[in-house]
Amino acid sequence: MLFNQRHVPKPPLSKYIDDLWLVRGKLSGTWRNMIFPDGAMELILNLGDPQKLCRRENQEETFFKRSWISGERAAPIVIEETGEVHLVGARFKPGGAYPFFRFPVSELTGRVVELDAIWGGELERLREQLAEAPDAQTVFARLEQWLQNRRSSHMQPSRSVAFALARIQRGGDEARIGRIVEMTGISHKHLTREFDRWVGLTPKLLARIFAFQSAIA
């Protein structure tokens, strides 16, 4: 059985991150979880047994042992879990990850990347601190502080990106990209370029993902 706990970070992190989460438990067998695109990026630290990414198109499998970032996606992914599950994560809001990574998040789109390749030994120290935490509250406090230290306070989305994201998330007629471009007064090409840097998906594709999530909800 798996136990799931969630924590909403304090401002200013709450502007960029929906929640921090912790999943812990023991699986008696192998469990495969198909995760649909939902417009969010997830940072995940693994304190349990390795997780396996199963690529649906060619059956290739990749093991993730320590920590990784799951970028924006337009297609589902399948994660296989077995044994001891002990995961700690942060779920970024659309457009919220850029100030922590400081490079265009489109470089992570459609990918699951080991964080050691991005942040090196810094992640191993964080994993050790989380593994030593006596309870979930301490885990969340340590992860929240680490994320606050990683965030660049100088990186803020433009008004046009923030406006477009708000309307896309509301859905319906408000998410019409042509109308959004008219209201912001910038070109479609410029908005797409800004979304490439901040969001990792085009405005139109993000709107389709939110419409899909609304339909299946």
Buried (B, 14 or more C-beta within 10 A) or exposed (E): EEEEBBBEBEEEBEEBBBBBBBBBBEBEEEEEEEEEBBBBBBBBBBBBBBBBBBEEEEEEEEEBEBBBBBBBBBEEBBBBBBEEBBBBBBBBBBBBBBBBBEEBBBBBBBEBBBBBEBBEEBBBEBBEBBEEBEEBEEBBBBBBBBBBEBBEEEBEBBEBBEBBBEBBBEEEEBBBBEEBBEEBEBEBEEBBBBBBBBBBBBBBBBBBBBEBBEEEE
